[in-house]
Amino acid sequence: MADMYDVVIIGGGPGGYNCAIRAGQLGLKVVCIEYRGKLGGTCLNVGCIPSKALLHASHLFDAAQNEFAGLGIKTGKVELDLTQMMAQKADAVEGLTKGIEFLFKKNKVDYLKGRGKILGPGKVEVELLEGGKQVLETRHIVIATGSEPATLPGIEIDEERIVSNVGALSLKAVPKKLVLIGAGVIGLEMGSVWARLGSEVTVVEYLDRILPPADAEVAKDAERIFKKQGLTFKLGTKVTGVEKTKTKLKVNIEPAKGGDAEALDADVVIVAIGRKPYTEGLGLETVGGKTDKRGVIEVTGHFKVAEGVWAVGDCIPGPMLAHKAEDDGTAVAELIAGKAGHVDYNLVPSVVYTNPEMAWVGKNEEELKAAGIEYVKGKFPFMANSRARTNHETLGFVKILAEKGTDKILGAHMIGTGVGEMIAEVVIAMEFGASSEDIARSSHAHPTLSEAVRQAAMAVEGWAMQM
């Protein structure tokens, strides 16, 4: 006999588990299937959470070595205990995965450890990790299978010397020479960690700039800062292969537009060229579902694949971000329950957790120019912010873009300490259709780094008062 549910969710990452919890809150009978054996998906297990644990720890290690003395703090010799650094990372992950299991029980969500496959409308087969198979019947199927690391032809990832983000989070020793393929978010975060811990990091990027999704002014400032931190960049360069010897790696590169080839020596190579949807073998064809050539599931309207079949997160169009997946999952649960559900992808913020951080939301200058939209820019440097000066954290700036004539905020772009938290203010303002003047006229506590957001908003109309 098949088990009957209102909702069967395939995937227990941010999209899947939030969909499950919200569905449970709304009184639906729901089960979530996860093949990893631990909830949280890539984000919690081998992505957002462990990377932030290492970024935080490596930042403190670097600060103890290079910043404490200037603040009048004497520490003596600072040493790295990589084993303990990895252990505290694992503790954070374990605690959070257990927390999701608790939330499932609290909201009466069933949890199956196994691999889900759609057999047809309203029917999902689960290949259980403990062995055997189970068939579930349901009114609604939600696909929340996420994504996996993209690969380069001819370069085999072994997760030991040639690694993806997974292996980069679990290296057993600090590599003397590290080559990073890809200057996107994941690559720069991982490069930052290992550079702080002592690696000589070279970043190879096919494009002629770092961070393609970011505002060009932010990316340019970030590149300058990262170079001062010791990272070496080879932009406009492609990797043609990686050769293994017994103890070393040789990374063969050449200019993307043609030119002389060269080789880089490395102990470890991190491949961080992006991610691709994890959608193979799902049985999409049994419900008329389709994917594009990258594996992205085609959805119509509000997350619908077919009648009674939905998809969320990294496996559908839109930014591949955990919080976007969370919003997708929540919206789908509410739609299934007969409520309104919508996500505005233009208002999904992006954050890069390097030091300094970068954050943005909405349109950047390049996009506005390409669309022929007239805008006014307000910019304020952290060098002129009193809290930043006091904390010796003066790198970066806040930039706000507003529509000419209406003053409606179109985008915000930041680089500096803590901007990953500050961007939320602008997201809320944009959700309510606010003008830059609305932020400029709102009181901000002094002294705080967030005053830079207010001053940038003031600068849109030319009356910033602290520079």
ABEGO torsion letter per residue (X at the ends): XBBBBABBBBEABAAAAAAAAAAAAAGBBBBBBBAAGBBGEAAAAABAAAAAAAAAAAAAAAAAAAAAAAAGBBAEBBBBBAAAAAAAAAAAAAAAAAAAAAAAAAAGBBBBBEBBBBAEBGBBBBBBAAEEBBBBBBABBBBBAEBBBBBBBGBBBAGAABBBAAAAAABABBBABBBBBEABAAAAAAAAAAAAAGBBBBBBBABABBGAABBAAAAAAAAAAAAAAGBBBBBGBBBAEBBBBAABBBBBBBBAAEEBBBBBBBABBBBBAEBBBBABGAGAAAAGBBBBAAGBBBBBEBGBABBGBBBBEAABBEBBBAAAAAAAAAAAAAAAAGBBBBBBAAABBBBBABOBBBBBBEBBAAAAAAAGBBBBBBBBBAAABAAAAAAGBABEBBBBBBBBGAGBBABBBBBEBGAAAAAAAAAAAAAAGBBAAAAAABBBBOBBAAAAAAAAAAAAAGABAAX
